Amino acid sequence: MSSRNNEAFVPTFSVVVCTYNRADRVGRAITSVLHQTLEDFELIVVDDGSVDGTGRVVTAIDDPRLCYVYRENGGLSAARNTGVASSSGQYVTFLDDDDEVLPRWLEMMDGALAGDDAVVTCSAYAVHVQGRVLETMSPEPLGPVYEDYRGLFLSGTFALPRHAYDAIGGFAEGLQYCQHTELALRLLPYCRASNWPVRVIEEPLLRWEARPLRERPAAAPEKVLLGMEYLLAHHHAQLSRSREALANCHAQAGVAAARLGRYPDARRQFALGARAQPRNAKHWLRLGFAMVPPLGNRVWRSRGFRHAVVRGLRRAKQRRKRATLATRR
């Protein structure tokens, strides 16, 4: 463990891992970075005020590429900005403390970037908490809202030049949901204006832990609502390039408001979603549920009812798929 012993060293990559009360997991993420085939990097681990011994786990790791930074708890976005402020690399990338990168992660990103002003994005494995691979997530066409680039923006799936990160202002502090979405809404227009490419690596280079929503603090309805309201307030013109994207933001805000029992807010958001995409019956159906709060409570505040609806939709989808396959035989 180092505290920036060599001020003259300018690595190609600065890897920022932010952690909070993850003494049982952060070591695995750190080890995956330290075992990279490309060694031209520094690893900044930002401890966002842990009280469970996380600091002891990190400082026990003896590697000159590792720098430990402790700060009072201020949230993930602020911790990431602290990590970048403590870094010196040409490119910055991020990793969550419960994920792992594969050994050629930085080597492949370095080859794709080739020292240019560009952004690189890669595929990732979504894995069960016990390690089983659930699916492969790949960069996809993001549409006009994201300047028609193709990408995947999760921690560990992208890297960008440090000066670009500074130019767009880093992560929006105080935002506790959809931080990467919000960053991409500023980063990709910057890339388009600068005539930069976004280069795609098809190979999965990350094992992203897909935990259930109930185990993800960022998915709490109050955080989702604030996040969607932030996007709609700060990026409305950009979101309006796609009726579907704008309507979906309103829908997420409406569902979060309904889960909190704030039905006037839910009705307003669902109505705006229906106005943005009037031919999508789902928006009108949600608005109808929100008009009758007891029914809305069953839909959005009763876990058993929600699970039954989800199971029913899955069965219906499977039946449609079987019927389609049968017609092709």
DAHUJO-V489914 format. One record per run of one state. SS is the DSSP state (2 for helix, 1 for strand, 0 for the rest). FROM is the first residue (numbers start at 0). TO is the last residue. If there is no record, write none. Layout:
# DAHUJO-V489914
ss | from | to
SS | FROM | TO
SS | FROM | TO
This chain:
# DAHUJO-V489914
ss | from | to
0 | 0 | 0
1 | 1 | 1
0 | 2 | 11
1 | 12 | 18
0 | 19 | 24
2 | 25 | 33
0 | 34 | 39
1 | 40 | 46
0 | 47 | 52
2 | 53 | 58
0 | 59 | 64
1 | 65 | 69
0 | 70 | 74
2 | 75 | 84
0 | 85 | 89
1 | 90 | 95
0 | 96 | 98
1 | 99 | 100
0 | 101 | 103
2 | 104 | 112
0 | 113 | 117
1 | 118 | 126
0 | 127 | 131
1 | 132 | 136
0 | 137 | 138
1 | 139 | 140
0 | 141 | 142
2 | 143 | 145
0 | 146 | 148
1 | 149 | 150
0 | 151 | 156
1 | 157 | 160
2 | 161 | 167
0 | 168 | 177
2 | 178 | 193
0 | 194 | 196
1 | 197 | 208
0 | 209 | 211
2 | 212 | 214
0 | 215 | 215
2 | 216 | 218
0 | 219 | 219
2 | 220 | 233
0 | 234 | 234
2 | 235 | 238
0 | 239 | 241
2 | 242 | 258
0 | 259 | 261
2 | 262 | 275
0 | 276 | 279
2 | 280 | 290
0 | 291 | 291
2 | 292 | 300
0 | 301 | 301
2 | 302 | 327
0 | 328 | 328
